[in-house]
Amino acid sequence: MAGSLRRCRRHYVGERFSRIYDNPYGRAAVNSVSLILDLVRERPWARLESAHTDVTRGTPGDKIMVEPRSAPYRGERIIRQIPVKIPTRQQRYVAYSG
């Protein structure tokens, strides 16, 4: 738990500092950093109910649309559309519909 909190904190701070350090005008001088964190003990989760593609066959290099449907522990079902490129070294793709 403590390790994941440290990683999360590092990522959060690092992401914000990269905006400061990577600006086109020059590096800013930072003397100190102050953080206020709230620890949430609840682990949000969702169950994957189904996933479908927009094609039944695909070849390496094709871009297909994957539509996963998930049911979160709390709240409404979530349906997303995720574009996925089939790797060029992948064998022929055949979707299972059964």
C-alpha positions in Angstrom: 0.0 0.0 0.0 2.7 2.5 1.0 4.7 1.6 -2.2 1.8 2.3 -4.5 1.1 5.6 -2.7 4.7 6.6 -3.1 4.5 5.8 -6.9 1.2 7.7 -7.2 2.7 10.7 -5.4 5.9 10.6 -7.6 3.8 10.4 -10.8 1.5 13.2 -9.7 4.4 15.5 -8.8 6.6 14.5 -11.7 3.8 15.2 -14.2 3.3 18.7 -12.9 7.0 19.5 -12.7 7.5 18.3 -16.3 5.2 21.1 -17.4 7.4 23.6 -15.5 10.8 22.2 -16.5 9.9 21.5 -20.2 8.5 24.9 -21.0 10.0 26.7 -23.9 11.1 29.7 -21.9 13.6 28.0 -19.5 13.8 26.0 -16.3 12.0 27.5 -13.3 13.7 27.6 -9.8 11.7 25.5 -7.3 12.6 25.9 -3.6 10.0 23.7 -2.0 7.0 21.5 -2.6 4.0 21.1 -0.3 1.5 18.3 -0.9 -1.9 17.6 0.8 -3.1 14.0 0.1 -6.3 12.3 0.9 -6.1 8.5 1.2 -9.2 6.7 -0.1 -9.4 3.1 1.1 -12.1 2.1 -1.4 -10.9 0.2 -4.4 -13.1 1.1 -7.4 -13.7 -1.8 -9.7 -15.9 -2.9 -12.6 -16.8 -6.2 -14.2 -16.3 -6.6 -17.9 -19.6 -7.8 -19.3 -18.8 -8.1 -23.0 -16.5 -6.8 -25.7 -17.3 -6.7 -29.4 -15.4 -5.5 -32.5 -16.8 -3.8 -35.6 -15.4 -6.5 -37.9 -15.4 -10.3 -37.8 -12.1 -10.7 -39.7 -9.0 -8.5 -39.7 -5.5 -8.7 -41.1 -2.2 -7.5 -39.6 -2.0 -3.7 -39.7 -5.8 -3.2 -39.8 -7.4 -0.7 -37.4 -10.5 -2.0 -35.7 -12.9 -0.6 -33.2 -13.3 -2.6 -29.9 -16.4 -1.9 -27.8 -16.1 -3.1 -24.2 -19.1 -3.0 -21.9 -18.5 -2.9 -18.2 -20.6 -2.7 -15.1 -19.0 -0.7 -12.3 -19.5 -1.6 -8.7 -21.5 1.6 -8.3 -23.1 3.6 -11.1 -24.3 3.1 -14.6 -22.9 0.7 -17.1 -20.0 2.0 -19.2 -19.7 1.4 -22.9 -16.6 2.7 -24.7 -15.3 2.6 -28.2 -11.5 2.0 -28.4 -9.6 2.0 -31.7 -7.0 -0.8 -31.8 -4.4 -1.5 -34.5 -3.7 -5.2 -35.0 0.1 -5.6 -34.8 1.7 -6.2 -38.2 3.4 -9.4 -36.8 0.1 -10.8 -35.6 -1.6 -13.8 -37.1 -4.9 -13.4 -38.9 -7.6 -12.1 -36.6 -11.0 -13.9 -36.4 -13.5 -12.7 -33.9 -15.5 -15.4 -32.1 -19.2 -15.1 -32.2 -20.9 -17.8 -30.4 
